[in-house]
Amino acid sequence: MTVHRPMRPTGVGVWSGQLRYGDPGGAAEAAAELDELGFTALWIPDTGGPVLESVENLLKATEHTLIATGVLNLWLHDPAHVAAVYAELRATYSDRFLLGIGASQAAVVDAVEPGRYRKPMAAMRAFLDGLDAAPVPVPTDHRVLAAIGPKMLSLSAERAGGAHPYLVTPEATHDAREALGTGPLLLPEQTVILSNDADEARTIGRQFLSGYLTFATYANKMRRSGFTADDVDTISDRLVDAVIAWGDEDAIIRRVDEHLAAGADHVAVQVLTNDPTGFPMPQWRRLAATLGHRRRT
């Protein structure tokens, strides 16, 4: 019988689209090394396709690291099926799967099925109801919600183990911790670029952010965080530097520590390079060598 253990990820993990959409064999090999390097969690996105199969691929390849969805798109999955697969993976891999769930963006969801995206808060509540009603429910503290606004943060504390904010600054992490209170998990993603060349780093960062800032959710969040309409429209250096940490290893670790000092329990680091499809293994190794006590011990 599987013993239920609350999930409390700490330290630093890796957030990676390559682990989700890259070659499965390459992803498994990379995950095995990341496990050995001491990263506490591996996070993968979901924009469609068999995300739970990718989760299992990474679970098979690792021994200690938590595997988390960052995040499972609720519109693309049936909660009863998700709960059933979750129960199977939990029984096999001893509580190493953290289910991150998100409502995504209207443009993404409606591109698959026009008009489907509506009332995301109600849709999230209904999805959580489905997980709770399953023969083997997904434990509340084994799931977190993508949350950058006050309503979803409140739901993260009420119906999940905490929140997984994406594209946030340490100041936003501080505000999220105040909204969540002391109990729920706060597990932000932090995008990073290991380069001391300001032009190179900002060019990579600006290209990355350009896709997200077309979504009203993220654009409005940046404006609420103190950035001007011009900052958002032009993706200014000020905005890039605030949202994306760039520089050497020490610069990246300083930003991670700022999140931890602001109330984060764990930080998921997403490494950007000039090659968005390749596994950034050299950069992951460099970061692992300087993480020290922030890694799994």
Contacts in CASP RR format, 6 or more apart in sequence:
PFRMAT RR
TARGET T0000
AUTHOR 0000-0000-0000
METHOD contacts of the structure
MODEL  1
MTVHRPMRPTGVGVWSGQLRYGDPGGAAEAAAELDELGFTALWIPDTGGP
VLESVENLLKATEHTLIATGVLNLWLHDPAHVAAVYAELRATYSDRFLLG
IGASQAAVVDAVEPGRYRKPMAAMRAFLDGLDAAPVPVPTDHRVLAAIGP
KMLSLSAERAGGAHPYLVTPEATHDAREALGTGPLLLPEQTVILSNDADE
ARTIGRQFLSGYLTFATYANKMRRSGFTADDVDTISDRLVDAVIAWGDED
AIIRRVDEHLAAGADHVAVQVLTNDPTGFPMPQWRRLAATLGHRRRT
2 90 0 8 1.000
2 91 0 8 1.000
2 94 0 8 1.000
2 95 0 8 1.000
4 95 0 8 1.000
4 139 0 8 1.000
5 95 0 8 1.000
6 141 0 8 1.000
7 66 0 8 1.000
7 95 0 8 1.000
7 98 0 8 1.000
7 141 0 8 1.000
7 142 0 8 1.000
7 161 0 8 1.000
7 185 0 8 1.000
8 185 0 8 1.000
8 265 0 8 1.000
9 40 0 8 1.000
9 41 0 8 1.000
9 66 0 8 1.000
9 68 0 8 1.000
9 98 0 8 1.000
9 185 0 8 1.000
9 187 0 8 1.000
9 265 0 8 1.000
9 266 0 8 1.000
10 40 0 8 1.000
10 265 0 8 1.000
10 266 0 8 1.000
11 40 0 8 1.000
11 260 0 8 1.000
11 265 0 8 1.000
11 266 0 8 1.000
11 267 0 8 1.000
11 291 0 8 1.000
11 294 0 8 1.000
11 295 0 8 1.000
11 296 0 8 1.000
12 39 0 8 1.000
12 40 0 8 1.000
12 256 0 8 1.000
12 266 0 8 1.000
12 267 0 8 1.000
12 268 0 8 1.000
12 269 0 8 1.000
12 287 0 8 1.000
12 291 0 8 1.000
12 294 0 8 1.000
12 295 0 8 1.000
13 39 0 8 1.000
13 40 0 8 1.000
13 41 0 8 1.000
13 42 0 8 1.000
13 43 0 8 1.000
13 266 0 8 1.000
13 267 0 8 1.000
13 268 0 8 1.000
13 269 0 8 1.000
14 34 0 8 1.000
14 39 0 8 1.000
14 41 0 8 1.000
14 42 0 8 1.000
14 43 0 8 1.000
14 268 0 8 1.000
14 269 0 8 1.000
14 270 0 8 1.000
14 271 0 8 1.000
14 284 0 8 1.000
15 43 0 8 1.000
15 44 0 8 1.000
15 45 0 8 1.000
15 70 0 8 1.000
15 189 0 8 1.000
15 268 0 8 1.000
15 269 0 8 1.000
15 270 0 8 1.000
16 42 0 8 1.000
16 43 0 8 1.000
16 44 0 8 1.000
16 270 0 8 1.000
16 271 0 8 1.000
16 279 0 8 1.000
17 44 0 8 1.000
17 45 0 8 1.000
18 27 0 8 1.000
18 30 0 8 1.000
18 277 0 8 1.000
18 278 0 8 1.000
18 279 0 8 1.000
18 280 0 8 1.000
19 27 0 8 1.000
19 30 0 8 1.000
19 31 0 8 1.000
19 42 0 8 1.000
19 44 0 8 1.000
19 54 0 8 1.000
19 58 0 8 1.000
19 279 0 8 1.000
20 27 0 8 1.000
20 44 0 8 1.000
20 45 0 8 1.000
20 46 0 8 1.000
20 51 0 8 1.000
20 54 0 8 1.000
22 277 0 8 1.000
22 278 0 8 1.000
22 279 0 8 1.000
24 54 0 8 1.000
24 57 0 8 1.000
25 57 0 8 1.000
26 279 0 8 1.000
27 54 0 8 1.000
27 57 0 8 1.000
27 58 0 8 1.000
27 61 0 8 1.000
27 279 0 8 1.000
28 57 0 8 1.000
28 58 0 8 1.000
28 60 0 8 1.000
28 61 0 8 1.000
29 61 0 8 1.000
30 279 0 8 1.000
30 281 0 8 1.000
30 284 0 8 1.000
31 42 0 8 1.000
31 57 0 8 1.000
31 58 0 8 1.000
31 61 0 8 1.000
31 62 0 8 1.000
31 65 0 8 1.000
32 61 0 8 1.000
32 62 0 8 1.000
33 281 0 8 1.000
33 284 0 8 1.000
34 42 0 8 1.000
34 62 0 8 1.000
34 65 0 8 1.000
34 284 0 8 1.000
34 288 0 8 1.000
35 61 0 8 1.000
35 62 0 8 1.000
35 63 0 8 1.000
35 64 0 8 1.000
35 65 0 8 1.000
37 284 0 8 1.000
37 285 0 8 1.000
37 288 0 8 1.000
37 295 0 8 1.000
38 64 0 8 1.000
38 65 0 8 1.000
38 288 0 8 1.000
38 291 0 8 1.000
38 295 0 8 1.000
38 296 0 8 1.000
39 65 0 8 1.000
39 284 0 8 1.000
39 288 0 8 1.000
39 295 0 8 1.000
39 296 0 8 1.000
40 65 0 8 1.000
40 66 0 8 1.000
40 266 0 8 1.000
40 295 0 8 1.000
40 296 0 8 1.000
41 65 0 8 1.000
41 66 0 8 1.000
41 67 0 8 1.000
41 68 0 8 1.000
41 98 0 8 1.000
41 266 0 8 1.000
41 268 0 8 1.000
42 58 0 8 1.000
42 62 0 8 1.000
42 65 0 8 1.000
42 66 0 8 1.000
42 67 0 8 1.000
42 68 0 8 1.000
43 68 0 8 1.000
43 69 0 8 1.000
43 70 0 8 1.000
43 164 0 8 1.000
43 189 0 8 1.000
43 268 0 8 1.000
44 51 0 8 1.000
44 54 0 8 1.000
44 55 0 8 1.000
44 58 0 8 1.000
44 67 0 8 1.000
44 68 0 8 1.000
44 69 0 8 1.000
44 70 0 8 1.000
45 69 0 8 1.000
45 70 0 8 1.000
45 71 0 8 1.000
46 69 0 8 1.000
46 70 0 8 1.000
46 71 0 8 1.000
46 72 0 8 1.000
46 73 0 8 1.000
46 76 0 8 1.000
47 73 0 8 1.000
47 104 0 8 1.000
47 108 0 8 1.000
48 73 0 8 1.000
48 76 0 8 1.000
49 76 0 8 1.000
51 69 0 8 1.000
51 72 0 8 1.000
51 77 0 8 1.000
52 82 0 8 1.000
52 85 0 8 1.000
52 89 0 8 1.000
55 67 0 8 1.000
55 69 0 8 1.000
55 89 0 8 1.000
55 97 0 8 1.000
56 89 0 8 1.000
58 67 0 8 1.000
59 67 0 8 1.000
59 89 0 8 1.000
59 92 0 8 1.000
59 93 0 8 1.000
59 96 0 8 1.000
59 97 0 8 1.000
62 96 0 8 1.000
64 296 0 8 1.000
65 96 0 8 1.000
65 296 0 8 1.000
66 96 0 8 1.000
66 97 0 8 1.000
66 98 0 8 1.000
67 96 0 8 1.000
67 97 0 8 1.000
67 98 0 8 1.000
68 97 0 8 1.000
68 98 0 8 1.000
68 99 0 8 1.000
68 100 0 8 1.000
68 144 0 8 1.000
68 164 0 8 1.000
68 268 0 8 1.000
69 98 0 8 1.000
69 99 0 8 1.000
69 100 0 8 1.000
69 101 0 8 1.000
70 100 0 8 1.000
70 146 0 8 1.000
70 164 0 8 1.000
70 166 0 8 1.000
70 189 0 8 1.000
70 268 0 8 1.000
71 100 0 8 1.000
71 101 0 8 1.000
71 102 0 8 1.000
71 145 0 8 1.000
71 146 0 8 1.000
71 164 0 8 1.000
72 82 0 8 1.000
72 99 0 8 1.000
72 100 0 8 1.000
72 101 0 8 1.000
72 102 0 8 1.000
73 102 0 8 1.000
73 103 0 8 1.000
73 104 0 8 1.000
73 108 0 8 1.000
73 109 0 8 1.000
74 101 0 8 1.000
74 102 0 8 1.000
74 103 0 8 1.000
74 104 0 8 1.000
74 123 0 8 1.000
74 124 0 8 1.000
74 127 0 8 1.000
75 103 0 8 1.000
75 104 0 8 1.000
75 109 0 8 1.000
75 112 0 8 1.000
75 116 0 8 1.000
75 117 0 8 1.000
75 123 0 8 1.000
76 109 0 8 1.000
76 112 0 8 1.000
79 127 0 8 1.000
79 128 0 8 1.000
79 129 0 8 1.000
79 130 0 8 1.000
79 131 0 8 1.000
79 134 0 8 1.000
80 130 0 8 1.000
80 133 0 8 1.000
80 134 0 8 1.000
82 99 0 8 1.000
82 131 0 8 1.000
82 138 0 8 1.000
83 130 0 8 1.000
83 131 0 8 1.000
83 134 0 8 1.000
83 135 0 8 1.000
83 136 0 8 1.000
83 137 0 8 1.000
83 138 0 8 1.000
84 134 0 8 1.000
84 135 0 8 1.000
84 136 0 8 1.000
86 97 0 8 1.000
86 99 0 8 1.000
86 136 0 8 1.000
86 138 0 8 1.000
86 142 0 8 1.000
87 134 0 8 1.000
87 135 0 8 1.000
87 136 0 8 1.000
87 138 0 8 1.000
89 97 0 8 1.000
90 97 0 8 1.000
90 142 0 8 1.000
95 142 0 8 1.000
97 142 0 8 1.000
98 142 0 8 1.000
98 143 0 8 1.000
98 144 0 8 1.000
99 138 0 8 1.000
99 142 0 8 1.000
99 143 0 8 1.000
99 144 0 8 1.000
100 143 0 8 1.000
100 144 0 8 1.000
100 145 0 8 1.000
100 146 0 8 1.000
100 164 0 8 1.000
101 124 0 8 1.000
101 127 0 8 1.000
101 128 0 8 1.000
101 143 0 8 1.000
101 144 0 8 1.000
101 145 0 8 1.000
101 146 0 8 1.000
101 160 0 8 1.000
102 124 0 8 1.000
102 145 0 8 1.000
102 146 0 8 1.000
103 120 0 8 1.000
103 121 0 8 1.000
103 123 0 8 1.000
103 124 0 8 1.000
103 146 0 8 1.000
103 152 0 8 1.000
104 117 0 8 1.000
105 117 0 8 1.000
105 215 0 8 1.000
105 217 0 8 1.000
106 117 0 8 1.000
107 214 0 8 1.000
107 215 0 8 1.000
109 116 0 8 1.000
109 117 0 8 1.000
110 116 0 8 1.000
110 117 0 8 1.000
121 151 0 8 1.000
121 152 0 8 1.000
121 155 0 8 1.000
124 145 0 8 1.000
124 152 0 8 1.000
124 155 0 8 1.000
125 155 0 8 1.000
125 159 0 8 1.000
128 143 0 8 1.000
128 159 0 8 1.000
128 160 0 8 1.000
131 137 0 8 1.000
131 138 0 8 1.000
131 143 0 8 1.000
132 138 0 8 1.000
140 159 0 8 1.000
140 160 0 8 1.000
140 161 0 8 1.000
141 160 0 8 1.000
141 161 0 8 1.000
142 161 0 8 1.000
143 160 0 8 1.000
143 161 0 8 1.000
144 156 0 8 1.000
144 160 0 8 1.000
144 161 0 8 1.000
144 162 0 8 1.000
144 163 0 8 1.000
144 164 0 8 1.000
144 185 0 8 1.000
144 187 0 8 1.000
145 152 0 8 1.000
145 155 0 8 1.000
145 156 0 8 1.000
145 159 0 8 1.000
145 160 0 8 1.000
145 162 0 8 1.000
145 163 0 8 1.000
145 164 0 8 1.000
146 152 0 8 1.000
146 163 0 8 1.000
146 164 0 8 1.000
146 165 0 8 1.000
146 166 0 8 1.000
147 153 0 8 1.000
147 155 0 8 1.000
147 156 0 8 1.000
147 162 0 8 1.000
147 163 0 8 1.000
147 164 0 8 1.000
147 165 0 8 1.000
147 176 0 8 1.000
148 165 0 8 1.000
148 166 0 8 1.000
148 167 0 8 1.000
148 168 0 8 1.000
148 172 0 8 1.000
148 176 0 8 1.000
148 217 0 8 1.000
148 218 0 8 1.000
148 221 0 8 1.000
149 221 0 8 1.000
150 179 0 8 1.000
152 163 0 8 1.000
153 163 0 8 1.000
153 176 0 8 1.000
153 179 0 8 1.000
153 180 0 8 1.000
154 179 0 8 1.000
156 162 0 8 1.000
156 163 0 8 1.000
156 180 0 8 1.000
156 184 0 8 1.000
157 163 0 8 1.000
157 179 0 8 1.000
157 180 0 8 1.000
157 181 0 8 1.000
157 183 0 8 1.000
157 184 0 8 1.000
160 184 0 8 1.000
161 184 0 8 1.000
161 185 0 8 1.000
162 180 0 8 1.000
162 184 0 8 1.000
162 185 0 8 1.000
162 186 0 8 1.000
162 187 0 8 1.000
163 176 0 8 1.000
163 180 0 8 1.000
163 184 0 8 1.000
163 185 0 8 1.000
163 186 0 8 1.000
163 187 0 8 1.000
164 187 0 8 1.000
164 188 0 8 1.000
164 189 0 8 1.000
164 268 0 8 1.000
165 172 0 8 1.000
165 173 0 8 1.000
165 176 0 8 1.000
165 186 0 8 1.000
165 187 0 8 1.000
165 188 0 8 1.000
165 189 0 8 1.000
166 188 0 8 1.000
166 189 0 8 1.000
167 189 0 8 1.000
167 191 0 8 1.000
167 209 0 8 1.000
167 212 0 8 1.000
167 218 0 8 1.000
167 221 0 8 1.000
167 243 0 8 1.000
168 176 0 8 1.000
168 188 0 8 1.000
168 189 0 8 1.000
168 243 0 8 1.000
169 225 0 8 1.000
169 242 0 8 1.000
169 243 0 8 1.000
170 255 0 8 1.000
170 258 0 8 1.000
170 259 0 8 1.000
170 261 0 8 1.000
170 262 0 8 1.000
171 225 0 8 1.000
171 262 0 8 1.000
172 188 0 8 1.000
172 221 0 8 1.000
172 225 0 8 1.000
173 186 0 8 1.000
173 188 0 8 1.000
173 259 0 8 1.000
173 262 0 8 1.000
173 263 0 8 1.000
173 264 0 8 1.000
174 262 0 8 1.000
174 263 0 8 1.000
176 186 0 8 1.000
176 188 0 8 1.000
177 186 0 8 1.000
177 262 0 8 1.000
177 263 0 8 1.000
177 264 0 8 1.000
180 186 0 8 1.000
185 265 0 8 1.000
185 266 0 8 1.000
186 263 0 8 1.000
186 264 0 8 1.000
186 265 0 8 1.000
187 264 0 8 1.000
187 265 0 8 1.000
187 266 0 8 1.000
187 267 0 8 1.000
187 268 0 8 1.000
188 259 0 8 1.000
188 264 0 8 1.000
188 267 0 8 1.000
188 268 0 8 1.000
189 267 0 8 1.000
189 268 0 8 1.000
189 269 0 8 1.000
189 270 0 8 1.000
190 245 0 8 1.000
190 255 0 8 1.000
190 256 0 8 1.000
190 259 0 8 1.000
190 267 0 8 1.000
190 268 0 8 1.000
190 269 0 8 1.000
190 270 0 8 1.000
191 205 0 8 1.000
191 208 0 8 1.000
191 243 0 8 1.000
191 244 0 8 1.000
191 245 0 8 1.000
191 270 0 8 1.000
191 272 0 8 1.000
192 244 0 8 1.000
192 245 0 8 1.000
192 246 0 8 1.000
192 252 0 8 1.000
192 255 0 8 1.000
192 269 0 8 1.000
192 270 0 8 1.000
192 271 0 8 1.000
192 272 0 8 1.000
192 287 0 8 1.000
193 201 0 8 1.000
193 204 0 8 1.000
193 205 0 8 1.000
193 244 0 8 1.000
193 245 0 8 1.000
193 246 0 8 1.000
193 247 0 8 1.000
193 271 0 8 1.000
193 272 0 8 1.000
193 273 0 8 1.000
194 246 0 8 1.000
194 247 0 8 1.000
194 248 0 8 1.000
194 249 0 8 1.000
194 252 0 8 1.000
194 271 0 8 1.000
194 273 0 8 1.000
194 283 0 8 1.000
194 286 0 8 1.000
194 287 0 8 1.000
195 201 0 8 1.000
195 204 0 8 1.000
195 246 0 8 1.000
195 247 0 8 1.000
196 247 0 8 1.000
196 248 0 8 1.000
198 246 0 8 1.000
200 274 0 8 1.000
201 240 0 8 1.000
201 244 0 8 1.000
201 246 0 8 1.000
201 247 0 8 1.000
202 237 0 8 1.000
202 240 0 8 1.000
202 241 0 8 1.000
202 246 0 8 1.000
204 272 0 8 1.000
204 273 0 8 1.000
204 274 0 8 1.000
205 240 0 8 1.000
205 244 0 8 1.000
205 246 0 8 1.000
205 272 0 8 1.000
206 235 0 8 1.000
206 240 0 8 1.000
208 244 0 8 1.000
208 272 0 8 1.000
208 276 0 8 1.000
209 235 0 8 1.000
209 239 0 8 1.000
209 240 0 8 1.000
209 243 0 8 1.000
209 244 0 8 1.000
210 235 0 8 1.000
212 218 0 8 1.000
213 219 0 8 1.000
213 222 0 8 1.000
213 232 0 8 1.000
213 235 0 8 1.000
219 232 0 8 1.000
222 231 0 8 1.000
222 232 0 8 1.000
222 239 0 8 1.000
222 243 0 8 1.000
223 229 0 8 1.000
223 232 0 8 1.000
227 236 0 8 1.000
227 238 0 8 1.000
227 239 0 8 1.000
227 242 0 8 1.000
230 236 0 8 1.000
231 238 0 8 1.000
231 239 0 8 1.000
232 239 0 8 1.000
244 272 0 8 1.000
245 251 0 8 1.000
245 252 0 8 1.000
245 254 0 8 1.000
245 255 0 8 1.000
245 256 0 8 1.000
246 252 0 8 1.000
249 286 0 8 1.000
249 287 0 8 1.000
249 289 0 8 1.000
249 290 0 8 1.000
250 290 0 8 1.000
252 269 0 8 1.000
252 287 0 8 1.000
253 287 0 8 1.000
253 290 0 8 1.000
253 291 0 8 1.000
253 294 0 8 1.000
256 267 0 8 1.000
256 269 0 8 1.000
256 294 0 8 1.000
257 294 0 8 1.000
259 267 0 8 1.000
260 267 0 8 1.000
260 294 0 8 1.000
269 287 0 8 1.000
271 280 0 8 1.000
271 283 0 8 1.000
271 284 0 8 1.000
271 287 0 8 1.000
272 280 0 8 1.000
273 280 0 8 1.000
273 283 0 8 1.000
288 295 0 8 1.000
END
